[in-house]
Amino acid sequence: MSEPFPKPLDARTRYCAVLGFPVKHSASPAMQNAGIAELGLNWRYLAFEVRPEELRPALIGAQTMQFIGLNLTVPHKLLALDMVDTLDESAKLWSAVNTIQFEGRDRGRSWLPLTHFEDAPPEKIRSRGYNTDAEAIVRSLREDLRIELRGARVLLLGAGGAGRVAALKLASQEVAELFLVNRTSSKAATVAAEIRRRHPAVKVQLGYPRGEVDLAINATSLGLSPSDPLPVEDKQFSLRQALALYDMVYRPAETPLLRAAKAAGCRTANGLGMLLYQGAKALEIWSGKPAPIAVMRRALEQNVYGS
């Protein structure tokens, strides 16, 4: 894909980035830079591989260098909760941070996005954490798989940052039953307990279901590497039990799990839609402008599918 920006970098160029470990698979730079260029912003969006133990100094460094904002991916979404200065209601509600906006304090002591300080830097800067994943996963499920979540039986694989948010959001959509499977069972148990407290009408269970489910979701990182095993144990759950399967992994575009699910007769979708909508919302938070979703979608598809 050719350089989308109408002018080269200069001393006034501002930066955004995605931090993850690993992060080399990320399509966020292609998507966000296309959106940034369409909006005519003198920004650039980068990707940095940051180990979990290095996340705090990385956040401080971005804040010190007056980055506009950050996205966070695996495994940083839960860690960042205790590392940002303040939390938006979305991050409080879903207890995970995938988007950070840096804000400056003006002379009236109001906190404003750094886009308001083009000519002179503010005296004080802080970080505000958001979550844009929750709405994105529901929108993608409905558009890509035509899923009606209310009353559905759902199997969710993974209870980490993305899995936890997905579980809580699915419960808020009044699914009938939610089955949680995670490598560390205590994490799944913690999520289940929170769902029972916040959404008592939802029947939540640990482990694989018996019988058919309307939807299975892979919220683990298994599938990013060709050597990864499938995230589902076929001795305990057959993919033929699922009417539809959603894999949050989007690169490769068709994971082994998606291939197996297609062979089993499932409707399938990868996580490209979720990536698009969470990224578009992040760009809107940073810029204060509507995101050019069609442009961002085309950039994603070209980057991931090569078309």
C-alpha positions in Angstrom: 0.0 0.0 0.0 1.5 3.4 -1.0 2.1 6.2 1.5 -1.4 7.8 2.0 -0.2 11.1 3.5 -0.2 14.2 1.3 2.9 15.7 3.0 6.0 14.3 4.7 6.8 14.2 8.3 7.8 17.5 9.9 8.5 18.9 13.4 4.8 19.4 14.1 3.9 15.7 13.3 2.2 14.0 16.3 2.1 10.3 17.0 -0.2 7.5 18.1 0.8 3.8 18.5 -0.3 0.3 19.3 1.6 -1.5 22.1 1.5 -5.3 22.3 3.6 -8.4 22.8 3.6 -9.7 20.1 2.6 -6.9 17.8 4.2 -7.6 14.4 0.9 -9.2 13.2 -1.1 -6.0 13.9 -3.0 -4.4 11.0 -3.8 -1.3 13.2 -1.1 0.9 11.6 -2.5 0.3 8.1 -6.1 1.0 9.3 -5.3 4.0 11.5 -2.9 5.7 9.1 -5.5 5.5 6.3 -8.1 7.1 8.6 -5.7 9.7 9.8 -4.8 10.7 6.3 -8.4 10.9 5.2 -9.1 13.3 8.1 -6.1 15.4 7.0 -4.3 15.1 10.3 -0.6 15.6 10.6 -0.2 12.4 12.7 1.4 9.1 12.2 0.4 5.8 13.8 3.2 3.3 14.8 3.5 -0.2 16.4 5.8 -1.1 19.3 6.5 -4.5 20.8 6.4 -4.0 24.6 6.9 -6.7 27.1 4.4 -6.7 30.0 7.1 -5.8 32.6 8.0 -2.8 30.4 4.5 -1.4 29.9 4.5 1.2 32.6 7.7 2.9 31.4 6.4 2.7 27.9 3.2 4.5 28.9 5.2 7.1 30.7 7.5 7.6 27.7 4.6 8.1 25.3 3.0 10.6 27.7 6.3 12.5 28.1 6.7 12.7 24.3 3.2 14.0 24.0 1.7 11.2 21.9 -1.9 11.8 21.0 -2.9 8.4 22.2 -2.3 4.7 22.3 -4.0 1.4 21.6 -3.2 -1.7 23.7 -3.5 -5.3 22.6 -2.5 -8.6 24.1 -1.4 -8.9 27.0 -1.7 -5.3 28.2 -5.5 -4.6 28.5 -5.8 -5.6 32.2 -2.4 -4.5 33.2 -3.1 -0.9 32.1 -6.0 -0.5 34.5 -3.6 0.4 37.3 -1.2 2.3 35.1 -3.3 5.2 33.7 -4.1 8.3 35.6 -7.9 8.2 35.2 -10.5 5.9 33.7 -13.3 6.7 31.4 -16.7 5.1 32.3 -16.2 2.6 29.5 -13.0 1.3 31.1 -14.6 1.2 34.5 -17.6 -0.7 33.2 -15.7 -3.4 31.4 -12.6 -3.3 33.6 -10.1 -3.3 30.7 -8.2 -0.6 28.8 -7.5 -0.9 25.1 -7.4 2.8 24.2 -5.5 5.6 26.0 -5.9 9.4 25.3 -3.3 11.8 26.6 -4.8 15.0 28.0 -3.4 18.4 29.0 -4.6 20.8 31.6 -5.5 24.3 30.3 -5.3 27.6 32.2 -8.8 27.1 33.4 -7.7 23.8 35.0 -9.8 21.8 32.6 -8.4 18.6 31.1 -8.5 18.6 27.3 -7.1 16.2 24.5 -3.6 17.2 23.4 -5.0 18.2 20.0 -6.1 21.4 21.8 -2.5 22.3 22.5 -1.0 22.7 19.0 1.1 25.8 19.7 2.2 25.5 23.3 2.4 22.3 25.4 0.3 22.1 28.6 2.1 22.3 31.9 0.7 19.0 33.0 -0.3 15.9 31.0 -2.3 12.8 32.2 -3.5 9.6 30.6 -7.2 8.5 30.4 -8.1 4.9 29.7 -11.0 3.8 27.6 -12.5 0.5 26.4 -13.7 0.4 22.8 -13.7 -3.4 22.5 -17.1 -4.1 24.0 -19.3 -2.3 21.5 -17.0 -3.4 18.7 -17.4 -7.1 19.4 -21.2 -6.9 19.5 -21.4 -4.8 16.3 -19.1 -7.2 14.5 -21.1 -10.3 15.6 -24.3 -8.9 14.4 -23.0 -7.7 11.1 -20.6 -10.6 10.2 -22.6 -13.5 11.6 -26.2 -12.2 11.8 -26.3 -13.3 15.4 -29.2 -12.3 17.7 -27.5 -12.4 21.1 -30.5 -12.1 23.3 -31.5 -15.6 24.4 -28.5 -17.3 22.8 -26.3 -20.1 24.1 -22.6 -19.0 23.8 -19.3 -20.8 24.4 -16.5 -18.3 25.1 -12.9 -19.5 25.0 -10.6 -17.3 27.0 -11.0 -15.0 30.0 -8.1 -12.6 29.6 -8.5 -8.9 28.6 -10.6 -9.4 25.4 -12.3 -12.5 26.7 -13.4 -10.8 30.0 -14.8 -7.8 28.2 -16.6 -10.1 25.7 -18.1 -12.1 28.5 -19.4 -9.1 30.4 -20.8 -7.5 27.2 -22.5 -10.7 26.1 -24.1 -11.0 29.5 -25.3 -7.4 29.2 -27.0 -8.4 25.9 -29.1 -10.9 27.8 -27.7 -14.1 26.4 -29.5 -17.1 28.0 -26.4 -19.2 28.8 -22.7 -18.5 28.8 -20.1 -21.2 29.0 -16.6 -20.0 30.0 -13.4 -22.0 29.2 -10.0 -20.7 30.1 -6.5 -22.3 30.6 -6.4 -20.9 34.1 -9.7 -21.9 35.5 -9.5 -19.3 38.4 -9.7 -16.5 35.9 -12.9 -17.9 34.3 -14.3 -18.4 37.8 -13.6 -14.7 38.6 -15.4 -13.6 35.5 -18.3 -15.9 36.2 -18.7 -14.5 39.7 -18.8 -11.0 38.3 -21.4 -11.9 35.7 -23.6 -13.6 38.4 -23.4 -10.4 40.5 -24.1 -7.9 37.7 -26.4 -10.0 35.5 -28.1 -12.6 37.7 -30.6 -13.6 34.9 -27.8 -15.0 32.8 -26.9 -18.6 33.4 -23.1 -18.8 33.4 -21.1 -22.0 33.8 -17.5 -23.1 33.7 -16.5 -25.6 31.1 -17.8 -26.9 27.9 -21.6 -27.2 27.1 -23.5 -30.3 26.3 -25.6 -30.0 23.2 -25.8 -27.2 20.6 -24.7 -23.6 21.1 -25.7 -20.7 18.9 -22.2 -19.2 18.9 -18.6 -20.1 19.9 -16.0 -17.3 20.3 -12.2 -17.6 20.4 -10.9 -14.8 22.6 -7.5 -16.4 23.1 -4.4 -15.6 21.1 -4.1 -19.2 19.9 -4.0 -19.1 16.1 -1.6 -16.2 15.7 1.2 -18.7 15.2 1.0 -21.6 12.7 2.3 -24.0 15.4 -0.5 -23.1 17.8 -2.9 -25.9 18.8 -6.7 -25.3 18.4 -8.1 -23.4 21.4 -10.9 -26.0 21.7 -10.5 -29.5 23.1 -12.2 -31.7 20.6 -12.7 -34.5 23.1 -14.9 -32.2 25.2 -16.5 -30.1 22.4 -17.1 -30.8 18.8 -17.3 -27.8 16.5 -20.4 -29.5 15.0 -22.2 -28.4 18.2 -21.8 -24.7 17.2 -24.0 -23.0 14.6 -21.5 -20.1 14.3 -17.9 -19.4 15.3 -16.1 -16.1 15.7 -12.3 -16.0 16.0 -11.0 -12.7 17.3 -7.7 -13.5 15.6 -7.6 -11.9 12.2 -4.1 -12.7 11.0 -3.9 -15.2 9.4 -7.3 -14.3 7.9 -8.3 -18.0 8.1 -7.0 -19.6 11.2 -6.9 -23.4 11.6 -9.9 -23.0 14.0 -11.9 -21.2 11.3 -11.0 -23.9 8.7 -12.1 -26.6 11.1 -15.3 -24.7 11.9 -16.1 -24.3 8.2 -15.6 -28.0 7.6 -17.9 -28.7 10.5 -20.7 -26.6 8.9 -20.4 -23.5 11.0 -21.0 -19.9 9.8 -17.6 -18.2 10.5 -16.0 -14.8 10.8 -12.6 -13.6 11.9 -11.9 -10.6 14.1 -11.4 -8.0 11.4 -14.8 -6.4 12.1 -14.0 -6.1 15.8 -10.6 -4.5 15.0 -12.2 -2.1 12.6 -14.9 -0.8 15.0 -12.7 -0.6 18.1 -10.0 1.3 16.1 -12.6 3.6 14.5 -13.9 4.6 18.0 -10.3 5.2 19.2 -9.7 7.5 16.3 -12.9 9.4 17.1 -11.8 9.8 20.8 -8.4 11.1 19.8 -9.5 13.4 17.0 -13.0 14.5 18.0 -14.1 13.8 14.4 -16.2 10.9 12.9 -14.0 8.1 11.7 -13.9 7.4 8.0 -15.0 3.8 8.5 -15.2 2.8 4.8 -11.6 4.1 4.2 -10.3 2.2 7.3 -12.1 -1.0 6.2 -10.5 -0.9 2.8 -7.1 -0.4 4.3 -7.6 -3.3 6.6 -8.8 -5.6 3.9 -5.9 -4.7 1.7 -3.5 -5.3 4.5 -4.9 -8.6 5.7 -6.4 -10.1 2.5 -4.2 -8.4 0.0 -7.2 -7.2 -2.0 
